[in-house]
């Protein structure tokens, strides 16, 4: 569903306050479409996918790399192997089937990922900050993110908008964006030169929704959270590379229904939303 | 290996694990990890282990923190939403620990393919993944210093090759994973080694077949005839299992489908302790080294707390358990 096509909320615009974190999760969930097969990473994507299933995408097929195909959790899973993901699932596969067969076989429409660092081409880093051999910060590692970014038909990335996270070049390319590592490791090449399809579709942050220019494949601002007081100047300041804001439109604020479902049904405990 | 009674005691598990072995720990991050067996391995002070479980959870961070590990070859080490793997981090980040841990980064798809190749007894397998990622950047290979000299480590991380049979796409050839020992915890196992798992077998079937030795602990060991009634959930045949042992709560503090959920109190205490080397050492003394038997550990956790973790048999998890550590109360 395009945000532009969304029917106006007849109950009136939400007048209660909401957070940038909530807007981020809601904005990303709106990018998921009904019927799509969505491979959901751990963390906030679990929340956004849960919300989409309860709003506009009831027949979206939620897939988790470890254990679940068409997952319909009644309670928020806190990892992609959780028994909450298994309950009411149509099939309990292993990673060999989900990743080896479905993802590698080109049957995943959307990869939905979080990350620690993203760059102007949508490369994601969830491995380390600083030098690989002596990092200043070491993270948990790729998990399935690298595979998903390489092999899904498109990826949606969700992460907080901070200058240290939105960088010109990521310290380590865990998951490939539009212009990624050459085989010899010495330069950046367009992903299609390596025979990779797909690519990042959007980066949804705590300030707006970024997309990638069809010609340059660099990130630009598509929507910004004007209703929350976010300005384009703030986005420019929180981004570590030159970002085009000339196409930016204000984001439609959350509907009361979206907020209520998010707060009371999807993540009532605030496991990820940290209420 | 098709003999009938393969039962051993928890105290015997470490006899199967040699210093320097490549060890696969079953389960998935904070789910169905063979924790009781891992505590036993730590207690017996095993050294230079090479962990190949994909992905790793608290058992991996614990083994690293206890000084049992020199190599990790996996796609992830962490505790999911609970918090970060501080022992692993310290080894990678602190200058004084430089060179104590070699870490080789992989991915979920390639972890699955590599252990599958190991099970098939083929030396490598191609994948469409990895291209464009620093995971195959030749100058960023955590095992570079070991390749060609350590026979537990593949001579190369990856070989790029044009498909010679069909369209000529470039694929990455990746080495099979060949664990020496595989440790799995399950809901039930037969005394002949047949393993019954629900809630996701993850990659444990492949690991059991690929490994030199496979040991399975289970909540219940039952006569093989009992498992003939549940053939659909029997995911590993006894032929590839060398030993079984009955350890109720053997995956604690990780979750076991239909039996118990994650123990948030454990994660809270562990995460706090693991941030600091000295406190980690005290934690190990308190929860591992000073325990004569696993039953002492469970007694220390307490009946009340174990009751709180019990899964609802219909859901497979505990719908009442609180999972947010910063707002976690006591065990009431």
Boltz contact constraints between the chains, C-beta under 6 A:
constraints:
  - contact:
      token1: [A, 65]
      token2: [B, 108]
      max_distance: 6.0
  - contact:
      token1: [A, 66]
      token2: [B, 28]
      max_distance: 6.0
  - contact:
      token1: [A, 67]
      token2: [B, 200]
      max_distance: 6.0
  - contact:
      token1: [A, 75]
      token2: [B, 319]
      max_distance: 6.0
  - contact:
      token1: [A, 78]
      token2: [B, 80]
      max_distance: 6.0
  - contact:
      token1: [A, 78]
      token2: [B, 81]
      max_distance: 6.0
  - contact:
      token1: [A, 78]
      token2: [B, 323]
      max_distance: 6.0
  - contact:
      token1: [A, 79]
      token2: [B, 29]
      max_distance: 6.0
  - contact:
      token1: [A, 79]
      token2: [B, 30]
      max_distance: 6.0
  - contact:
      token1: [A, 79]
      token2: [B, 80]
      max_distance: 6.0
  - contact:
      token1: [A, 81]
      token2: [B, 28]
      max_distance: 6.0
  - contact:
      token1: [A, 81]
      token2: [B, 31]
      max_distance: 6.0
  - contact:
      token1: [A, 83]
      token2: [B, 199]
      max_distance: 6.0
  - contact:
      token1: [A, 83]
      token2: [B, 257]
      max_distance: 6.0
  - contact:
      token1: [A, 83]
      token2: [B, 316]
      max_distance: 6.0
  - contact:
      token1: [A, 83]
      token2: [B, 317]
      max_distance: 6.0
  - contact:
      token1: [A, 84]
      token2: [B, 317]
      max_distance: 6.0
  - contact:
      token1: [A, 86]
      token2: [B, 199]
      max_distance: 6.0
  - contact:
      token1: [A, 87]
      token2: [B, 315]
      max_distance: 6.0
  - contact:
      token1: [A, 87]
      token2: [B, 316]
      max_distance: 6.0
  - contact:
      token1: [A, 92]
      token2: [B, 200]
      max_distance: 6.0
  - contact:
      token1: [A, 94]
      token2: [B, 202]
      max_distance: 6.0
  - contact:
      token1: [A, 94]
      token2: [B, 203]
      max_distance: 6.0
  - contact:
      token1: [A, 95]
      token2: [B, 108]
      max_distance: 6.0
  - contact:
      token1: [A, 95]
      token2: [B, 112]
      max_distance: 6.0
  - contact:
      token1: [A, 96]
      token2: [B, 112]
      max_distance: 6.0
  - contact:
      token1: [A, 96]
      token2: [B, 116]
      max_distance: 6.0
  - contact:
      token1: [A, 99]
      token2: [B, 108]
      max_distance: 6.0
  - contact:
      token1: [A, 99]
      token2: [B, 109]
      max_distance: 6.0
  - contact:
      token1: [A, 99]
      token2: [B, 112]
      max_distance: 6.0
  - contact:
      token1: [A, 100]
      token2: [B, 112]
      max_distance: 6.0
  - contact:
      token1: [A, 100]
      token2: [B, 113]
      max_distance: 6.0
  - contact:
      token1: [A, 104]
      token2: [B, 128]
      max_distance: 6.0
  - contact:
      token1: [A, 132]
      token2: [B, 140]
      max_distance: 6.0
  - contact:
      token1: [A, 135]
      token2: [B, 92]
      max_distance: 6.0
  - contact:
      token1: [A, 135]
      token2: [B, 93]
      max_distance: 6.0
  - contact:
      token1: [A, 138]
      token2: [B, 89]
      max_distance: 6.0
  - contact:
      token1: [A, 138]
      token2: [B, 92]
      max_distance: 6.0
  - contact:
      token1: [A, 138]
      token2: [B, 93]
      max_distance: 6.0
  - contact:
      token1: [A, 140]
      token2: [B, 76]
      max_distance: 6.0
  - contact:
      token1: [A, 140]
      token2: [B, 77]
      max_distance: 6.0
  - contact:
      token1: [A, 140]
      token2: [B, 78]
      max_distance: 6.0
  - contact:
      token1: [A, 141]
      token2: [B, 75]
      max_distance: 6.0
  - contact:
      token1: [A, 141]
      token2: [B, 76]
      max_distance: 6.0
  - contact:
      token1: [A, 141]
      token2: [B, 105]
      max_distance: 6.0
  - contact:
      token1: [A, 142]
      token2: [B, 75]
      max_distance: 6.0
  - contact:
      token1: [A, 142]
      token2: [B, 107]
      max_distance: 6.0
  - contact:
      token1: [A, 143]
      token2: [B, 75]
      max_distance: 6.0
  - contact:
      token1: [A, 143]
      token2: [B, 76]
      max_distance: 6.0
  - contact:
      token1: [A, 143]
      token2: [B, 108]
      max_distance: 6.0
  - contact:
      token1: [A, 144]
      token2: [B, 108]
      max_distance: 6.0
  - contact:
      token1: [A, 146]
      token2: [B, 107]
      max_distance: 6.0
  - contact:
      token1: [A, 146]
      token2: [B, 133]
      max_distance: 6.0
  - contact:
      token1: [A, 146]
      token2: [B, 135]
      max_distance: 6.0
  - contact:
      token1: [A, 147]
      token2: [B, 107]
      max_distance: 6.0
  - contact:
      token1: [A, 147]
      token2: [B, 108]
      max_distance: 6.0
  - contact:
      token1: [A, 147]
      token2: [B, 109]
      max_distance: 6.0
  - contact:
      token1: [A, 147]
      token2: [B, 129]
      max_distance: 6.0
  - contact:
      token1: [A, 150]
      token2: [B, 129]
      max_distance: 6.0
  - contact:
      token1: [A, 172]
      token2: [B, 134]
      max_distance: 6.0
  - contact:
      token1: [A, 173]
      token2: [B, 133]
      max_distance: 6.0
  - contact:
      token1: [A, 173]
      token2: [B, 134]
      max_distance: 6.0
  - contact:
      token1: [A, 176]
      token2: [B, 132]
      max_distance: 6.0
  - contact:
      token1: [A, 176]
      token2: [B, 133]
      max_distance: 6.0
  - contact:
      token1: [A, 180]
      token2: [B, 132]
      max_distance: 6.0
  - contact:
      token1: [A, 181]
      token2: [B, 132]
      max_distance: 6.0
  - contact:
      token1: [A, 181]
      token2: [B, 134]
      max_distance: 6.0
  - contact:
      token1: [A, 181]
      token2: [B, 137]
      max_distance: 6.0
  - contact:
      token1: [A, 183]
      token2: [B, 160]
      max_distance: 6.0
  - contact:
      token1: [A, 185]
      token2: [B, 137]
      max_distance: 6.0
  - contact:
      token1: [A, 185]
      token2: [B, 138]
      max_distance: 6.0
  - contact:
      token1: [A, 185]
      token2: [B, 139]
      max_distance: 6.0
  - contact:
      token1: [A, 191]
      token2: [B, 132]
      max_distance: 6.0
  - contact:
      token1: [A, 194]
      token2: [B, 131]
      max_distance: 6.0
  - contact:
      token1: [A, 194]
      token2: [B, 132]
      max_distance: 6.0
  - contact:
      token1: [A, 195]
      token2: [B, 169]
      max_distance: 6.0
  - contact:
      token1: [A, 195]
      token2: [B, 170]
      max_distance: 6.0
  - contact:
      token1: [A, 196]
      token2: [B, 131]
      max_distance: 6.0
  - contact:
      token1: [A, 196]
      token2: [B, 132]
      max_distance: 6.0
  - contact:
      token1: [A, 269]
      token2: [B, 324]
      max_distance: 6.0
  - contact:
      token1: [A, 271]
      token2: [B, 323]
      max_distance: 6.0
  - contact:
      token1: [A, 271]
      token2: [B, 324]
      max_distance: 6.0
